[in-house]
Amino acid sequence: MEELLKTFSRREKLKPLCDLDRNDLDYVFEKASVKALAPRTLITPDKNIITFLLEGRVSLMAGGFVVESFTHTDQRGLLPLFDDSRDEDSAILTSHGAILEVDRKLLEGLHSHHKRENPETKAKSIEDEEQHLFDELRRAFKADRLQLPALPEAALKIRQVINQAGVGTSEIIQIVQTDPILSARLIKVANSPLYGTWREIKTVRDAVRRLGLETTRGLSFSLSIKQLFHARSSMIKQLLRQMYDESVQVSSLAYVITRNRAKNLDPEQALLAGLLARLGVIPILKFVDENPGLISSADRLNKSLINLNVPISRLIFERWNFDDQFLSVVESSEDWYRDTGKEADYVDIVIAARLLFLQKTNQLDESINIYQLAVADKLKLFEEDEHGLDFLEQAKNEIDEMQAMLRL
């Protein structure tokens, strides 16, 4: 089990261990112990030990009631299971897992020594910086100074009117034609192998008719999201480009997974869900772009983006009057151990897409066995066809085609 600690990619992010220098941190881990636990194991607080969830999923209890559940990959997993400032009196593992036990006196002694050695350090903790940034974002939002993403009028109008009585193909075509960029993209998509036939499409009218109203609605929104990812400063521009590229890959995977593994769901909705999963980072980055003194480093900015994505996304979806299902995707798209016991939904689709993306780009936490996760089994991600090809190999051309369309 000690090997698990060595390969645990987030070990240096555990709080408050992350405040120690490298030598002290290595010493703490050398003295710490790792315990493998079976499902339904009860964990109780020990005043001499600080306990962290190293692997699996856990439910925290207070007075016999579950007050919080999380996995070791969630942000909450970076904090100790128990804290004197909270009411939790026990925890139950709801999966196979492991815990890390750190000697409290040892950690407190090293922490105290670290502070004595650095009396001149006045830098705020990352929690303080995040809270300050969020407070500033909230004030800017209330004063109508926060630049929430504004999609082109045509994309928003199509989404708003498409199900209204009396609105048909001709009305949607008229709306699309008011946006030349959207018109050109829809025509190109209609001619792609994913939607096209032998006859080439050259007009918006024919493109909308080939795609259908619901597909046009979903694609109009998805094809317009790219223009939201822009900024002034070079650092923010680079971050936004990276995030859009990641969103393109995740959403393309979500689209193709739905087409091939979840026939009960709409591929265009899955595509949009994948693109919107990290929407909240856009106004955060643009705000930091205009107020560069709010965050002290790019590393702290990246950590703040993870924590603030959900609350800022909530503000955006409320402004757009968007479906609650998209907020559910934002809130739970990194809950790798999610298992509703029901048919796959859009949250499952985006979780699966993000896992495949992380695996493909060698960013997946080594402690996560993707092949044993509920979503992998539910969506048959690794089921081989008659030629011995798994899902990614079978669907490569479709994935590449959708990525190319989103990058137009």
C-alpha positions in Angstrom: 0.0 0.0 0.0 3.0 2.3 0.4 3.3 2.2 -3.3 -0.1 3.8 -3.6 1.1 6.9 -1.7 4.1 7.2 -4.0 2.0 7.2 -7.2 -0.8 9.3 -5.7 -0.6 12.4 -8.1 -2.3 14.8 -5.6 -0.1 14.0 -2.6 1.6 17.3 -2.7 -1.7 19.2 -2.8 -3.1 17.8 0.4 -4.0 20.5 2.9 -2.3 21.6 5.2 0.6 19.3 4.1 1.1 21.4 1.0 2.5 24.3 3.1 5.5 22.3 4.1 8.8 22.3 2.2 9.9 19.3 0.2 12.1 17.7 2.9 9.5 18.1 5.6 6.8 16.7 3.3 8.9 13.7 2.4 9.5 13.1 6.2 5.8 13.3 7.0 5.0 10.7 4.3 7.8 8.5 5.4 6.2 8.4 8.9 2.6 8.2 7.7 0.7 5.0 7.2 -1.6 3.8 4.4 -4.5 1.5 5.1 -6.6 -0.4 2.5 -10.2 -0.6 3.5 -13.2 -2.6 2.3 -16.6 -1.1 1.4 -18.8 -0.2 4.4 -15.8 0.3 6.7 -16.5 2.8 9.5 -13.8 5.5 10.1 -13.8 7.5 13.3 -11.8 10.6 14.3 -8.6 10.2 16.3 -7.2 13.2 18.1 -3.7 12.0 17.4 -4.1 11.4 13.7 -5.1 13.5 10.6 -6.9 11.2 8.1 -7.0 11.8 4.4 -9.0 9.8 1.7 -6.3 8.3 -0.6 -8.6 6.3 -2.8 -12.3 5.5 -3.2 -15.5 7.2 -2.2 -16.6 8.2 1.3 -19.7 9.5 3.1 -19.3 11.7 6.1 -21.8 11.3 9.0 -23.1 13.5 11.7 -25.5 12.1 14.3 -26.2 9.1 12.1 -27.0 11.2 9.0 -24.9 11.6 5.8 -23.8 15.2 5.5 -21.4 15.0 2.6 -20.1 12.5 0.0 -17.0 12.8 -2.2 -14.2 10.8 -3.8 -10.5 11.2 -3.5 -10.4 13.0 -6.9 -12.7 15.8 -5.7 -11.5 19.1 -4.3 -12.9 18.0 -0.9 -10.6 15.0 -1.1 -7.6 17.4 -0.6 -8.8 18.2 3.0 -8.7 15.9 6.1 -11.8 13.8 6.6 -12.4 15.3 10.1 -12.0 18.8 11.4 -12.8 20.2 14.8 -14.7 23.1 13.2 -17.2 20.7 11.6 -19.8 18.3 13.1 -18.8 15.1 11.4 -18.4 12.2 13.9 -17.6 9.3 11.5 -17.2 8.3 7.9 -18.2 5.3 5.9 -16.4 4.1 2.8 -18.9 3.4 0.0 -16.4 1.6 -2.2 -13.1 -0.1 -1.9 -10.5 2.5 -0.9 -7.6 3.6 1.2 -6.8 6.2 3.8 -3.7 8.1 4.7 -3.0 8.6 8.5 -0.6 11.4 9.4 0.8 12.0 12.9 -0.9 15.2 14.1 1.8 16.2 16.5 4.5 15.7 13.9 2.7 17.8 11.3 1.9 20.5 13.8 5.5 20.7 14.9 6.8 20.9 11.4 4.2 23.5 10.5 5.1 25.6 13.5 8.8 25.3 12.6 8.0 26.3 9.0 6.2 29.4 10.2 9.1 30.4 12.5 11.6 30.0 9.6 9.5 32.3 7.4 8.3 35.2 9.6 8.6 37.7 6.7 6.2 35.7 4.5 3.0 37.8 4.2 1.6 36.1 1.1 -2.1 35.1 1.4 -3.0 31.4 1.4 -4.7 30.1 -1.7 -8.0 29.8 0.1 -7.8 33.6 1.0 -7.0 34.4 -2.6 -9.8 32.3 -3.9 -12.3 33.8 -1.5 -11.1 37.3 -2.4 -11.4 36.6 -6.1 -14.9 35.2 -5.7 -16.0 38.2 -3.6 -14.7 40.5 -6.3 -16.4 38.5 -9.0 -19.7 38.5 -7.0 -19.5 42.3 -6.5 -18.8 42.8 -10.2 -21.7 40.6 -11.1 -24.1 42.6 -8.8 -22.8 45.9 -10.2 -23.3 44.5 -13.8 -19.5 44.8 -14.4 -18.8 41.0 -14.8 -18.6 40.1 -18.4 -20.7 37.0 -18.6 -20.4 35.3 -22.0 -22.7 36.8 -24.6 -23.4 34.4 -27.4 -24.4 35.7 -30.9 -28.0 36.8 -31.0 -28.8 34.3 -33.7 -27.8 31.3 -31.6 -29.7 32.5 -28.5 -32.8 33.4 -30.5 -32.9 30.0 -32.2 -32.7 28.3 -28.8 -35.5 30.5 -27.4 -38.0 30.4 -30.2 -37.6 26.9 -31.8 -40.3 25.3 -29.7 -42.8 28.2 -29.9 -46.0 27.7 -31.6 -46.0 28.8 -35.2 -42.2 28.7 -35.6 -41.1 26.5 -38.4 -38.2 25.9 -40.8 -38.6 29.1 -42.7 -38.4 31.3 -39.5 -35.3 29.4 -38.3 -33.6 29.9 -41.7 -34.3 33.6 -41.5 -32.6 33.8 -38.1 -29.6 31.8 -39.2 -29.1 34.0 -42.2 -28.6 37.1 -40.0 -25.3 35.6 -38.9 -22.9 34.9 -41.9 -20.4 33.0 -39.8 -23.0 30.7 -38.3 -24.5 30.2 -41.8 -21.2 29.1 -43.3 -20.5 26.7 -40.4 -23.9 25.1 -40.6 -23.5 24.5 -44.3 -20.1 23.0 -43.8 -21.5 20.7 -41.0 -24.4 19.6 -43.2 -21.9 18.5 -45.8 -19.7 16.6 -43.3 -19.7 12.7 -43.2 -21.6 12.9 -39.9 -24.7 14.5 -41.5 -24.2 14.6 -45.2 -25.4 12.5 -48.2 -24.2 12.3 -51.8 -25.8 15.7 -52.7 -23.7 18.8 -51.8 -25.5 21.5 -49.7 -24.8 25.1 -50.8 -27.6 27.1 -49.0 -28.7 27.8 -45.4 -32.2 26.6 -46.4 -30.9 23.2 -47.5 -28.6 22.9 -44.5 -31.4 23.5 -42.0 -33.7 21.1 -43.8 -31.0 18.4 -43.9 -30.1 18.8 -40.2 -33.6 19.3 -38.9 -34.8 22.0 -36.4 -33.6 20.3 -33.1 -30.1 19.5 -34.6 -29.9 23.1 -35.9 -30.7 24.4 -32.5 -28.0 22.4 -30.7 -25.3 23.0 -33.3 -26.0 26.7 -33.6 -25.1 27.1 -29.9 -22.2 24.7 -30.0 -20.6 26.3 -33.1 -20.9 29.7 -31.6 -19.0 29.0 -28.3 -15.5 29.2 -29.8 -15.7 33.0 -30.0 -16.2 33.3 -26.2 -12.6 32.1 -25.6 -10.7 35.3 -26.3 -8.8 37.7 -24.1 -6.1 40.5 -24.2 -3.1 39.4 -22.2 -0.9 36.6 -23.6 -1.1 34.4 -20.5 -4.9 34.5 -20.4 -5.1 34.0 -24.2 -3.0 30.8 -23.8 -5.1 29.5 -21.0 -8.3 30.1 -22.9 -6.9 28.4 -26.0 -5.9 25.4 -24.0 -9.3 25.2 -22.3 -11.2 25.5 -25.6 -9.0 22.8 -27.2 -9.7 20.5 -24.2 -13.5 21.3 -24.4 -13.4 20.5 -28.1 -11.9 17.1 -27.5 -14.2 16.3 -24.5 -17.3 17.4 -26.3 -16.4 15.5 -29.5 -16.0 12.4 -27.5 -19.3 13.1 -25.7 -21.1 13.4 -29.1 -19.7 10.2 -30.5 -20.2 8.2 -27.3 -23.9 9.3 -27.4 -24.3 8.4 -31.1 -22.8 4.9 -30.5 -23.5 4.0 -26.9 -26.5 6.0 -25.6 -29.2 5.9 -28.3 -31.7 7.3 -25.7 -29.9 10.6 -25.6 -29.4 13.4 -28.2 -25.8 13.7 -29.5 -26.1 17.4 -30.1 -27.1 17.9 -26.4 -24.2 15.8 -25.3 -21.9 17.9 -27.6 -23.2 21.1 -26.0 -22.9 19.7 -22.5 -19.2 18.9 -23.1 -18.5 22.4 -24.3 -20.3 24.0 -21.4 -18.7 21.9 -18.6 -16.0 24.5 -17.9 -17.9 27.6 -19.0 -17.5 29.4 -15.7 -13.7 29.8 -16.3 -14.3 32.3 -19.1 -15.6 35.3 -17.1 -13.1 34.4 -14.3 -10.2 34.6 -16.7 -11.5 37.8 -18.4 -11.9 39.4 -15.0 -8.4 38.4 -13.9 -7.2 39.7 -17.3 -8.6 43.1 -16.5 -7.6 43.0 -12.8 -4.2 41.2 -12.9 -3.3 41.9 -9.2 -6.0 39.6 -7.9 -4.1 36.3 -8.2 -0.4 36.0 -7.4 0.6 33.2 -9.9 -0.6 31.1 -12.8 -0.5 28.0 -10.6 -2.9 29.6 -8.0 -5.1 30.9 -10.8 -5.5 27.3 -12.2 -6.4 26.1 -8.7 -8.9 28.9 -8.3 -10.5 28.1 -11.7 -11.3 24.5 -10.5 -13.0 25.8 -7.3 -14.9 28.7 -8.8 -16.1 27.1 -12.0 -19.4 25.8 -10.5 -20.6 29.0 -8.7 -19.7 31.2 -11.7 -21.3 28.8 -14.2 -24.5 28.9 -12.1 -24.6 32.7 -12.6 -24.2 32.3 -16.4 -26.9 29.6 -16.7 -29.3 31.7 -14.7 -28.6 34.7 -17.0 -29.2 32.5 -20.0 -32.3 30.7 -18.6 -30.6 27.4 -19.3 -31.7 23.9 -18.5 -30.8 22.6 -15.0 -29.3 19.5 -16.6 -26.4 21.5 -17.9 -25.6 22.8 -14.4 -25.7 19.1 -13.2 -23.0 18.4 -15.8 -20.9 21.2 -14.5 -21.3 20.1 -10.9 -20.7 16.4 -11.4 -18.6 15.9 -14.6 -15.5 14.9 -12.5 -17.3 12.6 -10.1 -15.5 9.5 -11.6 -17.3 7.1 -9.2 -20.8 8.3 -10.0 -23.3 5.4 -10.3 -27.0 6.3 -10.4 -27.9 2.7 -11.1 -30.0 4.1 -14.0 -29.7 4.5 -17.7 -26.9 6.8 -18.8 -27.6 10.5 -18.7 -25.7 13.5 -20.0 -23.6 13.7 -16.8 -22.4 10.1 -17.4 -21.6 10.9 -21.0 -19.4 13.9 -20.1 -17.7 12.0 -17.2 -16.9 9.2 -19.7 -15.7 11.7 -22.3 -13.4 13.5 -19.8 -12.0 10.2 -18.6 -11.2 9.1 -22.1 -9.6 12.5 -22.8 -7.4 12.3 -19.6 -6.4 8.7 -20.4 -5.6 9.6 -24.1 -3.5 12.6 -23.0 -1.7 10.8 -20.1 -3.3 13.1 -17.5 -5.4 10.5 -15.7 -4.7 10.0 -12.0 -2.8 6.6 -11.8 -4.9 5.6 -8.8 -8.1 5.6 -11.0 -8.8 2.3 -12.7 -10.9 3.5 -15.5 -11.8 0.0 -16.7 -13.7 -0.7 -13.4 -15.7 2.5 -13.2 -19.5 2.3 -13.5 -19.7 4.7 -16.5 -17.2 2.6 -18.5 -19.3 -0.5 -17.9 -22.6 1.3 -18.5 -21.4 2.8 -21.8 -19.3 -0.2 -22.9 -16.3 2.0 -23.5 -13.8 -0.8 -23.7 -15.9 -3.5 -25.3 -14.1 -4.7 -28.4 -15.7 -5.3 -31.7 -15.1 -8.4 -34.0 -11.8 -6.9 -35.1 -10.6 -6.4 -31.5 -11.0 -2.6 -31.6 -12.3 -0.7 -28.6 -14.5 2.3 -28.7 -11.9 5.0 -29.3 -10.4 3.0 -32.2 -13.8 2.2 -33.7 -15.0 5.9 -33.6 -11.7 7.6 -34.5 -13.0 9.1 -37.8 -16.2 10.4 -36.2 -14.3 12.0 -33.4 -11.8 13.6 -35.7 -14.6 14.9 -37.9 -16.5 16.6 -35.0 -13.3 18.1 -33.7 -12.5 19.6 -37.1 -16.0 21.1 -37.3 -15.7 22.8 -33.8 -12.4 24.3 -34.8 -13.7 25.9 -38.0 
